[in-house]
Amino acid sequence: MHVYLYTEGNFCFVIHPILSSSRVPAIAVIAIVVSLALLGTGELTPRTASAETSRALAITNQSVEIDYGEKISISATIDVGYSAKEIGNVRALFRPHGGSTIWSYSYPKYSLASPDGIEVLIEFDILTGPGSYYPPGAEFDIQIEVTDLVGTTSSIISPDSIEYLDPANDWERVTGDGYTVIYYGIDRARVEELVATVDHRIPTLEATLGVTDPPNFKAIVFPSIQAATPSFPPVSQTATDQFLFAGFAQPEYRLFVQGQMNSTTFTHELAHLYSHEAISSSFTGVPSWLGEGLSRFLESGSSESSNDRLRSSVRPDELLSLNHMQTIPGQRSDVFIFYPQAGAFVGYLVEEYSHAAMADFLEQMNKGRSLEDAFELIYDKPFYEVENDWRALFNADPLPIPSATVEPGEIDGEQLPNTPVPLIDYEASAAASTGQRLDSTSTVTPSSLPTVTPENPQVFIPGDFEENNDPDWLVAGLIIGLSVVTGLWLFTSRRRMPKRKT
């Protein structure tokens, strides 16, 4: 028995022997093969334009106007290298810098710079208001695609990225060890002092999280929480009116925004960015007790402050189960327990088993292991057993062995990287709950702690596929016609065949 191999372009077809027998003539076989080959010319055709067919573009002028909180308006003059009258369409693409950001696009307005010239003026907006939120400090790459009347597409990326900051403020910069502080309205000497303090903590962050070559992060620091709140992700009107948050870490953009000028909160938010880099490939998600616990512990590199707070203000029977600390709790009283308990437990792991063990634990999660599997592999004990060892230090009763069922509070790891991490001033919240007066820069914790995922415009990844919105009716007609002919022939030939004797 023979099997025939037929190749058409990038497609390979195997013709079964029954189709090559005397019962099916060559014309039917050819019809089937041609139909399959034509099906290979569908709409999602990979881009095949070579360097020889594309044209060189040049940006001769670019101007940017920022309407902060609303939009970024961009105007660019493009030298297309041929008569601008031959342009079929223009597409503008933009992407914010970050570890997991994506390209978005729009079809902008464009006009001829001169009737007989080779330049075209393109104008488009990047929306930054409600529904299209981007944090201050986000930096955008711009790409322009020009398609001529014969379908040849050429593109160019602007050499000048666009940084989204309120132009009404006089922003200054101070560079630290792997990060840049962008600020206004604060004495420079205070910022430099903060940078010197934080720089001393960077080696501890790297050793604990296993991130030794991080990208350059940004810290956008406002002079007060009141000044920072309008630039936070849209959460609720109550949160905005009452200044409930002190800041947000946004790992997707590798930056954080805060309205408190102190090294503790600064290191806390910076640790969130480091943690995200350590587990950016994890599909299992990172529970809040681990993320917040790492940041809490790394504020000082010691669990002492968290332990002291637990012993002074939390009874042993009030300690939470880590299995129910997958997310930050909504009850105000639980928040007061959550942060110090997370910091104390993570501190226990680091101080009892070493910084390197924590880095290895995060590495295993980043490779796709579940938290429980990664934990037992690195610490050589089940997770619940280590948790009970820690609880014994605070005279708390051991927890029962957990079942294999998934807890209701388990989070979706695929959504976590794009979720801003709120910086909660739970110290001020504790003072508020006891009736103490708060100063003008304090925040309080809301009864519910929502998180917000910024919404992006329509997504397009350039270079993957050509668009083909119009169906190829000729190809469709040929396929249908050949299929009908083949079907009729097979039907009539079978009717003429003698019946088998049973």
N, C-alpha and C positions, 0 to 999 in steps of 0.2 A: 504494500500500500504506500502511495506517495502523498506527501503533503506539500502544497505549493505555497511559496512565499512571495508576496507581491509588495513592493515598496513604492509609496507615492509621497514625495516630499519628506515630511517628518513622520509619516504614518506607515505602519507595517501591517499587512493583512495576511492571514493564513487561510487558504482555500481548502476546505475539507474535500476528501476524495469523492464524496457523493456528488458534489457540484461539478466535478471534472469528469464524471462518467458519461456514458453515451446517452443517459436519460436527460441530461441537461446540456444543451448545445453551448458552444463558445459564446454566442451573443448574449445568453443569459448571464454567464459568468462575468463577462466584460461589463454588462449593465450593473451588476451588483458591485463590482469593484469600483467602477466609476462613481456610483452613488456614494459609496463609503468615502472615496477620495474627496468628492465634493463636500461631504459633510465635514471634512477636516478644514474647510475654509470658513468656519463660523465667525461669530462676532468678536469673541475675546481673543483676537490675534495678537501675539506678542509683538512689541514694537521692533521693527526690523530696519528702520532707517539707519544707514551707516553714516560714518563721518563724511563720506564722499557726497552723499545726497543732502545732508543738512547744510544750512548756511550759517555763517558766523554772525552773531549779534554783538552789539556793544551798547552799554548804557552810557550815554553822554552827559546825562544830568539826572539827579534824583533829589527830591525835596520831601520833607516829612513835616506834618503838622499834627500835634497830639491834642485832642480834645479829651482831657483826662476824665475817665469814668464813662466815656461814651464811645470814642473811636480813635483810630490812627488813620489819617488821610495821607496817602502816598501818591506822588506824581513823579513819573519817570519818562525820560525821553530815550527812545531806543533807535539806534542805527541798525536797520535790518539788512543793509547791504544790497538792496535792490529797490525798485520803485515801490513805494508804500501802497500804491494802488493795487498791487498784486496780493495784498494780505487778505486771507480768508477769514481768520478769527484770531483772537488774542486771549490768552488765559493767564491770570496772575495767581501764583501759589505762595503760601507763607507757612512757616513752621516755627514755633517757639523752641528755643534751646532746651535741652533736657535729656534724660535718659530714655524716656518712653513716649516722647511727643510725636505727633503725626502731621503730615502735610494737609492743608485745607486749600481750597481754591475758589475762585470766582471768575466770572467773565466781565472784565471791567470795560468802562467806556474808553474809547481811543479815537484819536483824530490825527489827521495828517499835519505834520509840522509845517509843510509847504506843499502846494499842489503837485509839483513835479519832483519832490525831494525823496530821500530814502530814509527819513526819520518819521517816527510815529510817537505821539504823546499819549501816555497811558495813565489813567487816574483810577484809583480804587481805594476802598476802606477796609480796615481790620476792625470789626466791632469789638468793643471791650466792655460794654455796658451790661445790664441785666440780661441773662440768657446767653451771654457770650463772655463771661467773666475771664479776665486774665489778671494775675497779681502784679503789683508794681515790681519792676526789676526784670520782668519777662523780656527776653531778647529774641527778636524774630529774624530769620533768614527769609529773603525774598527771591523768588524765581519767576521769570517771565518766559512764556512759551508763545511763539508766533508761528502760525500755520499759513502757508501761501495757498493760492488758488488751486494748485495741483496736488495738495495734500502733504507737502513736505513740512515737517515740524522742526523748528529750531528752538533752543532754549538757552538762557543765561541766568546764572545766580549772581545777584548783586554783591559786590565786594563789601558793601557797607551794611551791616546788620542794624536793626532798629531796636533801641532799648526803651521800654515803656515806663516812663517816670513822669510825674506831674511837673510840667515846665514852670509852674508858678513858684516852685521851691528851688533854692540854691543848694543842689546836692553836692556833697563832698564824699571822698573815698579814702579809706585807710585799708591797706592790705595786710592780712594776717597769714598764718601758716595754712595755706590751702583754702582760704576764703577771703572775700572782700566785703567790708562793711560800707554800705552806702547810706548816708544819713544827711539830715539837715537840722538846724535849730538846736544843736548840741555842741558844747565846747569840745574842740578837737582834742584837747589834753585828756578829757574824760574817755573819749573813744580810744585813744592810744593806750591809755591805762588798761581799759577793758581788753584790748587785743593782746597786750602783754600777758595778762592773767590767763586768757583762754589758750594762748599758744603753749603754755606750760601743761595744759590738760590734753593737748592733741595726742601725745604719745600713748596716754592711757586709752583714749578712744580707739586708736589704731590697734593696740594690743588686744583690747577686749572684743572688738567687732571684726578683727581680721581684715580691715580695709587699710592697706598700706600705700595705695596710689590713688587717692580719691580725685575726682574732678574738682575744679574750682567752684566752690559754693558762693552764694550771695546771701548777705544779711541786710534786709531793708529795715532800717531802724528809724522810727518816728520819735519826736520829742515827748509824746505822751500817748496814752491809750486812746484818749479822745481824738487825737489827730490821726491815729492809725486805723480806728474802727471803720471809717468810710472806705478804706482800701481792703478790708477783709472780704472773704467770700460772702455772698448774700445768704444769711442764715434765717433771721427773723427780724421783724421790726422791733420786738422787745429787746433782742440782743443788741441791736444797733443803738436804741435809745438809752439803754442802761449800761452800755460798755461792759458786756458780760465776759468778753474774751480779751486776753492780754496779747495774743498773737496767734499766728498760724504757720506751721511748717508745711510746705508744699513740695514734697519730694519729686513730683513729676517734673517740676521746673528747676530742681536743685537750688531752691532758695527758701528763706523763711522771712516773715514779716512780723515785727513786734513793736510794741509801744513802751517797753520797759528797758531802761538802760542799766542793766546789771549783769555781771558775768555769769551768775547762776542760771538765770532764765536763758541767756544767750547760749551757754553750753548745752542746756537741756534741748533747745531746738536744733542746734547743730548736730547733736547726737542722733536726733530723728533722721536727719539727712544721711549721716554715716550708716545708720541701721538699714535704711532703705537700700543703699548701695550694696550692703553685705548680703541682702536677701532679695535682690531685685528679680531673680529668676524663679523664686519660689511660687508654686501653684497652690500650696496648702494654706496660705494666709498666715499672718502673724497675730497672735492674740494681743489684746491691749495690755495685759499684765506684763508681757515680755517687752513690747515696744516702749511703753511708758516706764516700766521698771528699769530698762537699760538707761533711758534718758535721765530718770531720777537718780540712779546710782552714779552715772557719769558726771552729774553736776559737780561732784566733789571727788569722785573715785573712791568713796567710802559708803558703807551702809549705816554708819553710826547715827546720822541725823534721822534716818527713817526708823531705825530701831528705837531710838529715844522717843520719837513721837508715838509709836505704837504702844510702848510700855507706859507712857504717861497719859494717854487719852483713849486707848482702846482696850476693852476687856477681852480676855482670852476667848470667851464664847461669841464675841462679835467679829472675829476674824472671818474673812470670806473664803469660800472654796475657790481655788484658782480655776477650777473647771467652770465657774460661773463668773469669771473675770475676763471673758473673751472680748467684751467691749466695756467702755467706761460706763459705769452705772448711771441711771437717771436720778436716783434718790440722793438728795443733798447729803444726808447722813452717811450714805455709803461712799460718796466721793471722798469724804474726809478719811475713810479707812483705805480706800482703793490705792491712792497714790503712795502713801508710806508703806503699805503692805507690798505693793509691786516692787518698790525700790529696795525694801528689806529682803525680799526673797531672791531677787536677781543678785543683790549684793552678797547674799549667803552663797549662791552658786559660784560667784567669781572668787570670793575670799576663801571658800572651803575647797574648791576644786581647781582654781587658777584661771587667769585671764585666757590662757591658750585653750582651755577646755571650752569656754564660752564661744570663742572664735570658731572652734571646730564644730560645735553644736550648730551654730548659724550656717556654717558652710554645708553641713549635711542637709539642713532644711533647704538651702539654696539649690541643692542638687535634686530636690524633689521628694525627699523623705518626709513622712509625717512628723509632727512634733514629738509624738510618743516614741516612734522608732528611732529618730535622731537622738533623742534624750537618752534612751537606754543604751544605744550604741556608744555614746561618748562618756556617759556617767556610770555605766555598768550597773545601773539600778533602774527599776521602773519609776516613772515620774511620780506616781502617788506615794511611793515609799520615801522619796526624797522630800516631798512636800510634808509628809508627816514628821520626818526628822526635824524639819525647820519649825513646824508648829510646836514641837516639844520644847523648843527653846523659849517659847512664850507661854508655856503651861497650858496649851490648848489641847483639847481632846483630838485623837487621831480621826481622820476621816475614813469611812468605809471604802473598801476596794471598789473603784468605779466600774460600772457596767460598760459594755461595748457600744451602747447606743450613743448617738450623736446628741449633744446637748442643744437645746433650742437656741442658745446664745451664740452658737458657732458662726463665724463670719465667713464671708465669701472672699477668698484671697485674691481673686481676679480683680475685684473692685478696690482693694486696699491701696495699691500704689497711687491711684488717682484721687484719693480722698485727703483733703487737707487735715492736718493734725492740730487741733486747737490747743493753745497754751492756756491752761486754767490756773488762775491765781487762787488756789484753794485756801491759802493762808488768809487772804482777805475775806473769802467766803465764810470761813470759820468765825472770823470776827463779826461778820454781818449777822450770822445766825445767833450769836450771843448778845446782840444789841450794841456792840462796840461801834464807835464812829469810824468811818473809813475816810482816808485822805483822798485828794482829788485824782490820784493816779491809781487807785486800787480798783480791782474788779471783783465781781461776785460770780459764783457758779450758778447757772440756770438750773431750774428743776429738771429740765431735759437737756441733754447735750447732743444736739444734732450735728451731723457732718454733711458737707456739701461737696459734690463732685462737679467741677466746672464744666459747663457745656461748651462744646466746640462746634464751629460751623461744619458744613458738609465735608466729608473726608475724601481725600484722593491721594494715592501714593504715586508720584510721578515715575515714569519709566517702566511701569509694569505692563500696561495694556493700552492699545489704541482704542479710542471710542469709535463705535460704529452704530449709530442710532437708526440708520435706514437699512431695512432688510434687503438682501440681494435677491430680487425676484427672479432673475434669470437662473441662478443656481437652484433656487427652490423649485422652479418650474421643471428644470431638467431632472432633478431628483424625483419629483412626483411622476413625471412622464416615464422615466426608466423603471421606476418601481411598478407602475401599472402594467407596462409591457411585460415585465418579468413575471408578475403575478398571473396575468392572463395566460401566458405561455405555459407556466407550470400547471395551471388548472386544466387547460384543454389537453395537454399531453398526458396527464394522468388519467383523464377520461378515456383516451384512446388505448391505454395499456390494457392487456388481457388480465382478467381476474385470476388470482391465484387459486389453485385447487386446495380445498381443505381436506 
